[in-house]
């Protein structure tokens, strides 16, 4: 069993905190606030990140070894290690506090130039006063010290743990799909290229040219760049999805999933999009669209229930925070209390058109065949049904080549899960397992079948009906926390024009 010399603050401030009274313990962390009272008394609100609440530590000069060093150089943001006795608190809002007998300043907060360097310092950029989320994004290396980001990261951890728990308990195997790939799962061409051919100006210029996603993989010369001489001998990119790769394992191991980073070169600046984000993509063999929808609903409900049971303090914090959401926990409870509403894309369009006829105004007029924007998705799940909604059977022209063509020849067996505050949180489908239909869909979408020859092989050798979905992990964290911008639920957000840190 792992043993540490210090106790985490979370373990001290648990419900039966008074059980720790009279125990001598060691704690360490960072000062959220430091209050000095006179020359011989000092109060430090210490936080180690294990919980949102800080532990009040009381330093009194006659009884605290190391008091002078802490008082002189220790301020907000400084790190300390304290040894002391847990006592019942005399103040309001806390059951216990720490009477410190030995104090050690581990790291002071410096201003001015760092000695021996040209690095300029400044006042601690994460003071105790409230900061805007925009300011904290500019200080992404320090924002984990802030209560909002710390709470979001604890919830993010719990949702990752819940994800692996859910799939493991249901017999799924976790498959690691490649980050570097020659495939474009979405077929949109919004990929980040990878190359070692950056040795001259003309190479850099040519590589920056837009890449035709439909050009056969075998044709490795684009402009003046000969990709046959590149590291991989062909054009490769950062993955936009692990789906195509994980399908290969579903067609042998039955129930699998992948959970990893994906990359999209989208010039999108909305509160719902990132250029680097994480995707959860399960794939189930011998399954149809109904199986897929049931899995998506059960998984999402499991995550919400897990958060309510294991992240209670952080959810309460977000519910009472100006950047959070009033009634957050009631909204989450409603998710697990009721079956998701299910309707077709065509029925959703009719609902939207009826709303327009009754005087509701959208930025985009709803028409059959359009890719629903966020305002339409949110209207359906927030205004009409006030709960998560599953839309099925989308027009084939707005969906990917691999989705199973329905018998009407106009729609595909696709399903998107829409949730309040977000819109689409899950996109899935039954995969097209018929070789002839899949090849025809490739041609219809101007995709050379040779570029996905290995994917077609799955239909050539023992094909089976199968289905799967993708969930953007950061959108799940947005939904759970009630925050409004996806850049605030990932450690280091990446978007067009921003790759700091």
N, C-alpha and C positions, 0 to 999 in steps of 0.2 A: 504494500500500500504506500502511495506517495505521501510523504510527510514533509511539512515545511516548518521553518522556524517561526513564522509569523501566522497570525490568524487573520483571515479575510474579514473585512468589516461587515459583509453580508451575514456572516455567521454570528456576529455579535448582536446585530440589530434585528434578528429574527423575532418571531412572535413572542417567544419565551425569553426575551433578552435578559430579564432579571435573573435568570438561572446563572448568568455569568458573573453576577455581583460577587465581589471580594476575590475574584480570580486575578492573578497577575499575568498579563499577556503582552505580546509584542505585535504592534501594527505598523504598517508603512503605507504611504500614499502621498497624494498631492494636496496642497492646501487650497480649498475652494475660497475660504476667507481666513484672514488673520486679524484678530482684534487685540490690541495691546491696551491694558488698563493700568495706568500708572507705570512705575519702574519695575515692578516685581511680579506682574500678573499678565498672562497671555492666554488667549483662547484661539484654538486652531480648529476649523471645520475641515476634517481630514476625509478624503475620499480616495479609494483605491480602484474604483471602476467596477467592483463586483456587485454594487447596488447603487441606486440613484441617491439614496440618503447618505449624508455625511455623518461621521462620528465626531462629537465635540470632545476635544482634548484640552485639558486644563493644565497649564504649566505655571508653577509658582516657584519663584527663585529659591527660597530657602530649602525646598524639598526636591528640586528638580536638577539633576546633574545635566550640564550642557545648556542651561537656560540662556546664558549670555550670547552664545553663538547663534542660537535660534532667533533670539530677539533682534540681534543686530542685522543679520543677513536674511532672515526668513520672512517672506511675504507671500501674497497671493500667487499661486503657481509654483512655489518652491516645493521640494519633496523632502519628507521627513521620515524618520523611524523613531517610534516612541515605545518605551516600555513603561507599563504602569498598571494600576489596579482599577478594575471596573467598579464603579459606584453608582448608586441610584442618583439620577439627575435631579437637581433642585429647580431646573428651568422647565418651561412648558414645551410640549411638542416632541419630547424625547424621554425614553424610559431610563437610559443609562448614559454615562459619560466616562471618560478615562482621566483619572488623576495620574499625570505623568511623573514618573520618578527618574527616568533617564531619557534624554532627548538628543537626537542626532540629526543635524541638517545634512541631508544627502546631496541636494542640489539647489543652489540659490538661483534667483532670477536676476540676470544681468541686464544692464542697459549700457549704451555706449559701445565702443569698439572692443572686440574680443582681443585680448592681449596677444601680440605676436602675429596678428592677421590683419587683413584689410576688411574683415567682415564687420559691417556696422550693426550694432544692436539697437533696440528700441524698447519702449515700455512694453510690459507684458501684454500681448494683444488679445488675451482672453480674460479680462478682468471680471470681477464678480457681477458687474452691472449687466443688464440684459443686452444681448447682441443680436443683430439681424442675422437671418440665415444666410443672406448674401455675403455678409462680412465673414461669417464662419467658413463659407466655401473658399474664400480667399486665403484662409488660414487652415487648409485641410490637414496639414501636418499637426496642428494643435487642437483642432476642433473635437477630437475625442475627449478632451478635458472638459468640454461643455456638456451640460446635462442632457440637452436634446440629442446630440449625436451619440452620446454614450448609451442612452436608452434605446435609440434606434439600432445600434450595433448589438446590444444584448438581445433584442427581439430578432434581429437578423440571424444571430447564432441559433436561437431556439427554433426558428423556422427551417434552417438548414438541418438541424438535428431531427426535427419532426418529419422532414421530407425523407431522410434516410430511414427513419424508424418506420414510417408508413409503408414504404416500398419493401423494406426487408421483411416486415411482418406479413406482407401479402405475397411473399415468395418471389419477388423480383430480384434480378441480378443487376448490380451496378457496373456499367460498362464505361470505360474511359475512351471517348471518341477523340479524334485528332484535332488539334488546333490549326495545323497547317494542312491545307487541302486544295485539290484541283477542282472540286465540285462547287456549284452554287445552288444550294438547296432551294432558295426562294426564287431563283431565276430573275432577280431584279438587277443583278450586276453591281449592287452597292457593296463592293468588297474592297478590302485593303490588300493591295498586292504586296508580295514579299519577293525581294531580289537581292542578290549580292553584286549586281552589275551597276555599281555606283562609282566607278572609277574615273569617270570623265563627265564634263558638262553636258555633252550631247546625250549621254545615257540618261542622266537625270531628267533632261527635258523630255525625252521620248517616253520614259517610264511614267511620267506624269500625265500623258495623254489618256483620255477615257478609254477603257477597255471594253470591247464588244463581248458581252457575256455569252453570246451564241456562237462565237467562233470556235471551231473544233479544237480540242486539246492538242491534236497532232500538229496543228499549225502553230509553231512556236515562235515565229518571227512576227513581231508587231512593230510597225514603223521601222526604225533603224535598229531595234533591239532584237538580237538573236537569243531567244530564251533557251535554245538547245545548249548554249554554253553556260547557262546559269547553274546554280548549285544543284537544283533538282532536275535539270534538263527539260523543263517545261514551265509554263506560267503557273504559279501557285498563289494562294491567298490565305488570309486568316479566315477561319470558318464563320459562317453566318448562322449555322445550325448544325447540331450533331445528328439530326434526324436520319438522313440517308445512311449514315454509317451505323447507327444503332439498329436500323431495320435489318441489317445483315445478321445481327446476333439474335434478333427476335425470330428470324426465320430458321433458327437452329435451337435456341434456348427458351423460346416461348415468351416469357415475360421479363423484360429488361427495361432499364432506364439509364439516362445519362444526365449529369448535372455538372455543367461547366461554363466557362466564359465563351461568349460569342461577340462578334464584331460587325458593325454595320457602318458603312461610309455614307451615312445620311446627313444631308444638310438640314437637319431638323432641330429647332430650338424650343420645342414645346416642353411642358413640365412632365411629359410622359415618355420622352425618348432620350436614349444615351447612345453613344457610339461603341461603348464597351459595356456589356451587361451579362448577367448569368441566366442560363436557361435550364429548366427542368423538363426533360423530354422522355416520357415513358412510351413504350411500344409493346403491344400485346398481340400475340399470334392467335389464329383461329377466333377472330373477334370481328364484330361489325360496329357500326356507328353507335348503336345503343350501348354496347359494352364500353365503348370509349367515353361516352357521356357519363355513364354511371361511375366510371373510374375517376373522371375529372371532378364530379360533384363530391364523391366520397373523400378524395384527397384534399380538396379545398376545405371541406367541413372539418376534416381531421386537423388541419393546420390551425384553423380558427379556434377550435376547441382546445388545442394544445396551448395556444397563446393565452386564452382566457384562464387556463388552469396554472400555467407556469410563468406568465409574465404579468401577473396582476398589478404589481407595484408600478411597472413601467407603463402599462395601459392606463392606470389611474393618473399617472403623471401627464400623459399625452391628452387625456380627457380634460384636464384642468389647465393645460398650457395654451397660451394664445395662438401658438402655431399648430396646435392639435385640433381636436374636434369634440365639441360637446355631444354627449350621448354616444360616444364611441363604443363603449362596451355593450350598450343595448343594440346598436346596429350589428355588432358581431354576433351577439346571441341570436338575433333574428336570422342570421345566415344558417346556423345549425338547427334552428327550430322548425324550418319549413323546407319542403322539397323545392328545388329550383324550378321556376316556370320554364316550360319548353314550348317553343313555337317556331315556325319556319320563317326564313328570310322574307318570303312573299307576304306572310301575315304581318310581319313587322313593318314592311313598306306600306301596307294598307293602313295600319295604325297611324303611322307618321303622316300619310296623306290625309287621313281623316282629321288629324290634329290641325293640319294646315287649313283644311276646309272650315274648321271651327274657329280660325283666327290666330292660331299659334304661328309664330314666325321663326324660321330657321335660317341660318346663313346660307345653307345649301338646300335647294328644293329636293325632297325625296322622290326619286324615280327608280323603278325597277332596273336592276343592272348596275347600279352604282355601288362603289365600295363605301360602306357606311362610315361617315366621319364620327368623331367622338361625341359631338353634340346629339346625334341621332341615337347612338348607343346608350348614352346616359339618360336621354329622355325616356327611352323604353324601360330601363331598369330603375330609374329614380322617380319619374313622374307617373308612369303608367302602372307599374307593378310593385314598386318600392321593395325590390328584392333581387337577388341574382337571377338572370335570365339566360337560357341557352337558345341561341338561334341556330337553325339547321338549314341545310339544302340551299346553299348559295349559288348564284349564277356561276357557271364554269369559267367564264371569261375573266373573272376577278380573283380566281383562286389558282393555286399551283398545279402543275402538270400531273403530280403524283396522286391527286385526290380522285377517288372512285366516281366515275360517271354514273349518274342516276339513269333510270330507265326512260325518263322524259327527254334525255339528250341535251337538256338545257342547264341542268343543275348538277352539282356534285355533292357527295355525302360528306359535307363539312359541318363542323359545329364550333361556334365561338361562345364562350361563357362571358357574359357581361355583368359587371358588378357596379353598384353605386360608387360614386366619386372617381372611378377609373375609366369605365367603359370596358373594352376588351381586356381580359386578364388571361384567358386561355384560348388558344386556337388549335383545333384538331380536326381529324378526318379519318374516315376509313380509306386505306390506301388502295390504289388501283392495282389489283393483282393479276389482271388479264393482260397478257403480253401484247396482243394485237391492239387493244384499246389504249394501253399505255404508250405504245409507239405512235399511234395516231395523235394522241394528246401532245406528245413532244413536238410533232410536226406542226400541229395547230398553233402552238405557242412559240414557233420558230426556234426550237431547241433541237440541236443535232443529236439524234439518238446515240451517235458514237461517243459523245461526251459523257454519257451515263451508261456505257456498255455494261459495267459491272453491276449497276442497279437493275438493269434489264435481265441480267443473269439470274437474279433471284426469282424472276417469273419463269425463267427457262427450266430451272431445275427444282422441281417440287414446290411450286408456288402454293401459298395458302392465303386466305383472307386474313388481313391484319389491320390494326388501327393504332393511332397514337395521338398525342397532343403535345404542345409546347406551352409552358408557362414562363413568362418573364419574372424572374425571382424578385427583382426590385419593385415591380408593380404589386406583387404580393405584400412586400413590406410596406409600401405606401398604403395599401388597403388596410393592413393590420394596425398601423400607427396613426392613421388619420392625417398624416402630413400631406402636403399638396404638391411637392416638387420632388421628382425622382432623384435629383442630384443630392438630396439630403439623406438618402437611405443606402448609399454605397460609399465605401471608404474614400475612394479617389475618383470622382466622376470625370468622364471623358465625353466631350462633345466637340462639334466642329469649332476649331479655333482655340480649344483648350486642352492641353495635355500636361498641365503643371504636375509637379511631384512625380 
